[in-house]
Amino acid sequence: MFRRISKLPVRIGERIGLFEPAAPTLAPGEKLPKHTFRWDLDKTYLRTEFDSLKDLAKSAIETAADKQAYPGATALLRALRQDGNRICIVSGSPTQMRQVLAAKLALDGVEYDEFVLKNNLKNILRGRFRALRAQIPYKLPAMLQSRINIPAPSETLFGDDAEADAIIYCLYADLIAGAVSLHDLERVLTASRAYEDDAQRCLDLARRVPPASAVTRMFIHLDRRSPPMGFRRFGPRLVPVFNYFQAALVLYEDNVLTARQVIFVALEMLDSGQYALGHLATSVQDVIRRGRMARESALRLTEEAADAAQSGALSGRTDLPPFEQIAESFRERVRELGGTVAAEVAPVEPLDYVRLVDEEHEHRHRRRRQGIG
Amino acid sequence: MHRIVVDAMGGDHAPDEVVRGAAEASLALSNAEIILVGDAAVLGRLLPRMRHDGARVRVHHAPAFVEMDEKPAEALAAKPEASIAVAADLVARGEGDALVSAGNTGASVLACARRWTLLTGVRRAALAAVYPTELRRGEKDDPFSLILDVGATIDATADDLVGFAVMGSAYAKLISQNRRPRVALLSNGTEAGKGPPEVIEAHAALVETTELNFIGNIEGLDIPRGVADVVVTSGFVGNVVLKMLEGVSETVVRLARYAHKERLAWRLGLVALSSAIDQLKEVTDWQQYGGAPLLGFTHPFIKAHGRSNARAVQNAVKVAHKALAGNLCGNIARTMAELDERAQRRAGSHSDVVGA
């Protein structure tokens, strides 16, 4: 009885979002997962508008059923969760949204292992208003802490083009790979206007994180339809995608997804009514043209997808034409490019994170001045 | 979903501005797919630099293109894989629904004419052009009137002129959202009996129609006034008229520049008028109109101005999309069939009378 009463303040604190549940760690004897997939939520998994105060208010009062996932994202998350892989969600949404967001993920049948939200109530109570918008001083330590607790041998990260996800993810990847010194990290944290204690915590975590080139791939969902060229400087490991079929294609080439799983992502996109087969075929052409997928891989996928379709991956789908017809339209899209060789994405050069952070700040201020968000 | 084929290599500012316009259109039109035809390597380098939807813009490789100053027939013969030829082919094969080009007008028209079929009842295609007028029209308060034909063919019979009237009216209804566009024949007098025989004959036929809002003949001076929403004439006359109107506009601008240099009082007058001139420029900005349609084929073709920038190309794509969404070609074919049916009935009743 006393134990229950003594835990009450903690439970109330968690309920109102003041306290966060402790980050999960490996249980004794538990094996490390093969792969960790880290996802952002807003504009990456969920179609969220927060470019204006009205959008922000609407997003805050939406129920779980009102919230919309991007076509294909749910099927992709479900596919990634298989084989004992780990799904970690790190979102900039406030902790008060936990219940509704968790309910949305449950509605979609998405299972996850870790769910970190931003404690903005704590920031407000402590008068740390700069931290309300700050992304790097919040997300980077959250990801580092998660990795220290459970360091999977490989990681794939999913973010969007609305905030600084590309910078944070590359910084995280380089940091855990030992490619960014603590001194440089300190400079980046200063440039991102991190509070002193947050910066110290981040530096402490960076010291403790076991070094490994674990991040194999990063996806940036082009929610704002930003020009993909803007992400070239981050190198071939970071792939900007217009939709989750494109992410599935790249993951197929990376041997992370099977042809059957790619089909499931495609089917979810078709079922959304926002994509037709032609859009999916054009999406294939787009990733090939941008040098993000080899033609041979696309052709191999159509062969393996044919096998998957024969073994029942499309059973009951009377709304679709015969698979051979679908495969031919995909092959035709590849042929339409003629003998053109796709532009290769140059290997990543050491990134100047301080400059990137400064540019991102400037870009964000410019957008705010223009009233865009 | 409407598939709009864009000749990415045609135009003074191609491919950059054309690709940019098409990319922007891919964001503005949710149920359209844009097919860019041109050098895939060049287009593949340009597209990622622009905001667009990668699931809605695709590239179809064409290794050559027709220059703006090339002779159409010779260029198409020498370059069978020119972007405009490949683009017209795609539409002819049913892989696209409409075509947009800012390239060589003659080559574009010829490429379509050689590959596409005319609508039932249409004997000749017509190239239409828009011209800013004093009076406005339609729900959009459109400051442009439509003139056709402006050069798809040289001469026209009375039946051709009637066909042009039907096509122009259908286009104005859809694009200017003008429920009953005023259709007029261009002649050398407003009286029914004025003009060459084909104009007199067309006048007689158009007066009988109930499908069109035919207001009779107009003279050249009525064009800039905007007396008619659709001005019908032969390709030869239309082309001469259009070039003359353009020449007059350019001369007025040159005179204004001259006045600006010559006297302080004139300069002050122009400065006082500058906001009005800017407003006029905004109202009569051809770039917002997108382009000129080639009417009469089973597919819409929008010929954007050779100097088109991204905005003009985007608007041309939007016009093509609107033409598809509003079933422009179907509407033209239906009206042509109705006119044909009436003509046959009239011929039948006439022979009955003669027989009796």
Interface residues (C-beta under 8 A of the other chain):
Chain A: L222 R224 R225 S226 P227 P228 M229 R232 F242 N243 F245 Q246 Y275 A276 G278 H279 L280 T282 S283 Q285 D286 V287 R289 R290 R333 E336 L337 G338 G339 T340 V341 A342 A343
Chain B: M1 R3 L27 E33 A40 A41 G44 R45 L47 P48 R49 M50 R51 H52 D53 G54 A55 R56 V57 R58 V59 H60 H61 P63
